[in-house]
Amino acid sequence: MNIGRIAVAGRVFSRTLCRISGWATGAGLILLSCWSMQGQEVLDRGPATVLIEPYAPNIVRVSLSLRREDAIAGPGFGILAKPSAVGWSSSHNATGDGMQSAALRVQITPAPRPRGEDANEIARFFNGSTPWVNVSFSTGEGKPLVQMQEWSMAVPNYKDGTAWLNNDRRPSDPPFFTVGAKFSAATDEHDYGMGQNQEGYLDHRGRVLRCAHDYNAPGGQSICVPFLVTNKGYGLVWDNASRTTAAFGFNSQNAFLSEVGQRVSFFIIAGDYDAIYQGFRLLTGDTPIPPKSAFGYLQSKQRYSTQAEVLSVAHGYRERHLPIDDLVIDWFTYTKMGEMDMDPAKWPDPAAMNRELHAMKFHTMISVWPRFVPEDRYYSTILKNGWFMHLADGTPTNGLPYDRAGADIDTTNPDAARWYWNIVRENYVTKGFDAFWADETEPDLPPNGSYFHVGPGTQFFNVYPLFHTEAFYKGMRDDMDQRAVILARDSYLGAQHNGAIFWSSDIAPTWDVLRRQVPTGINFTASGMPYWSTDIGGWQSLSSVHKPEHPPLLDPSDARDNVGGYDDYPELYTRWFEYGAFQPNFRSHGSRKHNEVWSYGKAAEPILKKYLRLRYQLMPYIYSLGYSANRTGAPFMRGLFLDFGSDPKVADIGDEYMFGPAFLVAPVTEQGATSRSVYLPAGADWYNFWTNERLHGGQRITAKAPMDTIPLFVRAGSIVPMGSPVDSTVDKQTIEQVRVYSGANGSFTLFDDDGQTYGYEAGHFTATELRWDDARRELTHRGPSSWQAPDSTVVKVIRP
């Protein structure tokens, strides 16, 4: 029936189409299905309201709540897209209510009949928190994808051990509920993404994951990006920012349970992996291309203490003609936490320092913390304006007695965020710093029990890095000509849109940590966050003595001043550096006395130089991968499952990965190893990058890995542009060689621009489409010419 206004069971619906679809089980309530004129479906299931809201032909949001106003409210933080029902239609019949497009069908089935006499008897003592709702998703052709089989929305209570949550809620806050949902999980489903978890596995199936920013997580800091990517033709965005426990594959279900919310809200993105990442990009924003310098080498340590030390390191690189772009200045440059100054005794003229470094073609990044102590010059202003993360009585949250670094500014408050950036600009941009390290963005003081401008920290536990990186990004776009790059410890849905690159936090310098970094990075980048790296060598201090199980492959005797009694550390650092050269960002850091490539002994130095130069030789290829990530939303540090999903053997391989479409990288993570097992995925032939030996896919081989060699393979059909030697990305780099690995057809988009400004957003770039026809043995290119020399002198075809 078409009506303007109707009231049923105490609910009023305006300007909707409605019909009666049945009786709620055991409740005596009419089930009224309603759908809006704007292409949404708003359905009543007894006391619950269900919203179906399309965003694209293959993307839909479902929201359920016992509070109607929360069910129909917009999505949470990090979602930028607007609903769009173009191509969607509704259906209402005896099998249920739903919506469908050419790519996706959503069906909500009617509630089942009571299951017998026992049901009412059991309900006298035990009852679920929500009425039954089942939502199924299938392709446009009707192939099942996933079902939401159960949902929950429970007030804090002693039965579930959640009564304590009400201690974190103020009377003025909305009611707290613990919310969750369970989804079907096929027996052959594999689950990836969900942010950063450093426990050392790839496939989440059969695991329980704590999705929360936790600096003290046992394996290393965890980061929550609640975006699940599966091999079953769908991705799922869990739209809740509180701490969430996700369990995968138990009882043939994937379960999400969030500490606090007022509704269950999630997105389903249907399609292959490319479609899933395009959908994530649509929902949360694109990934800006970082400045080209951010693809180069970033040199850091804990810490460069003086202006003279920084300049000495810079001259050391330039005098050795070693390529490098960024020098990173870590903490304690200030006289007080939050003072935002630079101690003149150690940094007499930072502006002059930056002018000298810029003349030497360096960029500089400085660490800026969001914390302020009562004695600094800004604390009273922040306190007066109520801009601190605070307790219920307004007192700024602090970490006393053990943490005396002050309180965190609340950049979820837009006024505080603008003020904070202005202070950063006044104190650092004016001195010539190019980029910022937004450290301690968990935030450092966990927000549960405290309050943000946007609401209770327990409810919005994971959002701080989204807002904090946005404060930098907006400010840098407004006030600086060059592209923003922000090194950030933490992330959340949409933080990739803020010009941020991420790293795996303050990890330990051990072989075990190095091994676990590989699957950690694969899953983090699979979470829609293309830019990630590790602290090469680990951040924590070295053990005073470490005796390896096998004789060290590199002699530590001439590096004792730096590595002490850690006999195998030069070997560990070198293996880590080899791996770092094939990460999206390439940055060394750590608590060693020295951390430059000449700091780890004469045996290590030539190997480190080799990979430093190789990184810059591959710069045309790597920088083009940044363009691809911007256009597609997909990562270029890619688990094998993304490119070889038809090969079941790759589903849980977490110790090797693709670096762009061409390279298979297999880091060596075992001390004393001079070879390692490598699986070459089926569906392609492979070339050993170092020897050009051609191998068939679908087999496991033993790859030689002497100390100067990381096992590296190139897929047949790949086109790899390589650049001329340069000392910096500021230098003009020409295309010196284009390698074509024969055996299959291939294509590659070679991208370039000024490397510094946002001109590419207005079309100021070159993109040359390279295509290899294997049958004709011919490389063609369409678009601007990317090299001036004849193809015969530039193109090198690699054959068996």
SULCOR-V13945 format. One line per field, one symbol per residue. ss: DSSP state (H for helix, E for strand, - for the rest). phi: phi as a letter, one per 30 degrees, with the letter a starting at -180 (. if undefined). A space follows every 50 residues. Layout:
ss: ???
phi: ???
This chain:
ss: -EEEEEEE--EEEEEEEEEEEEE------EEEEEEE----EEEEE--EEE EEEEEE--EEEEEEE--HHHH-----------------EEEEE--EEEEE ---EEEEEE-------HHHHHHH----------EEEEEE----EEEEEEE EEEEE-------HHHHHH--------EEEEEEEE------EEEEEE---- -------EEEE--E-------EEEEEEEEE---EEEEE-----EEEEEEE --EEEEEEEEE--EEEEEEE--HHHHHHHHHHHH-------HHHH-EEE- ------HHHHHHHHHHHHH------EEEE--------------------H HHHHHHHHH---EEEEEEE-EE------HHHHHHH--E-E-----E---- ------EEE----HHHHHHHHHHHHHH-HHH---EEEEE----------- EE--EE-------HHHHHHHHHHHHHHHH------EEE------HHHH-E EEE-------HHHHHHHHHHHHHHHH-----EE--E--------EE---- ------HHHHHHH-EE--HHHHHHHHHHHH-----EEE------------ -HHHHHHHHHHHHHHHH-HHHHHHHHHHHHHH----EEEHHHH----HHH ------EEE---EEEE--------EEEEEE----EEEE-----EEE--EE EEEE------EEEEE---EEEEE-----------EEEEEEE----EEEEE EE------HHHH---EEEEEEEE----EEEEE--------HHHHEEEE--
phi: .cbcabbbhiccbchbcbadclcdeicicdcccbbddcjcccccbidccb ccbdbaecbbccbbadcedddcdddddjccdcebcdicbcbbaddkcaba bdcabbbcdddddedkddddddddbbbddbddbbccbbdedjddcabdcb bbacdeadecicededdccdeddeecbdbaabcdbddcdbbbjijcbcdj bcddeibcccdadbdceedkecbcbdbccbcciacbcdcacddbccbcid hhbccbbcebacacbacccckddddddddddddcjdceddeeedddcccb acbdcbdddddddeddddddhcdabbcccddidcdbdjdhcbeddcbdae ddeddddddciccbbbdbcccbcedddceddddediccdbdddjdedbcd cdcccjcddcdddddddddeddddddcbddcjdcbbcddhcddeceddic bcedkddddcecdeddddddedddddddcbddddbbdbdbbaejdddcic cbbdiddddbdddeeddddedddddddicdcaacdejiddddddbbcddb eedbdcdcbddcchcddcdedddddddedddccebbbcalccebbddccc jdddeddddeddddedddeedddddddddddciddccbeeddcbddcddc ebdccaaccidccccbdcbcdidbaadbccedjacbcdedcidcbddibc bccdbeecbcebbcdejdcbdbcddbcaddddccddacdccdkadabacc caadibcceddcjdacbcdcbccdddhbccbbjedcacddedccdbccbe
